[in-house]
Each structure stands twice: as structure tokens, then as C-alpha cells.
Amino acid sequence: MSANVGGLDRILRIVVGLVLLSLVFVGPQTPWGWLGLVPLLTGFISFCPAYSLIGVNTCSKS
């Protein structure tokens, strides 16, 4: 399981995940906000299973 989520992609995933997760506690308080865990976790671990299935890699080449 090698990293396939790069810098900007990782930051956007974490921000979007936090925004979606906040919907559980504030605003409309909808349980759909729990879906925010997916981008949040993939942002933190820098690995997206969907990216590996379709062959996408946003990490910079070193």
C-alpha cells in the first residue's frame, strides 16, 4: 500500500472531510455527514483505494 495521494489533493480531502463531518454536529445535522470520514481518512493516510483501482497517482515523482 504505497501513497498515491499528493500534497494539494491531500489538503483538499482533509478540508472536504472536515466540512462534511461538521454536518453531523452543526447545520442540518444530517447523518450523511459521516461520509466525510472517507476523504478525511484517505487524506490522512495518503492512500486512496479507488485511485489504485483506476491507476491514478497524484504524488510527486521523486
Order of alpha helices (4+ residues) and beta strands (2+ residues): alpha-alpha-alpha
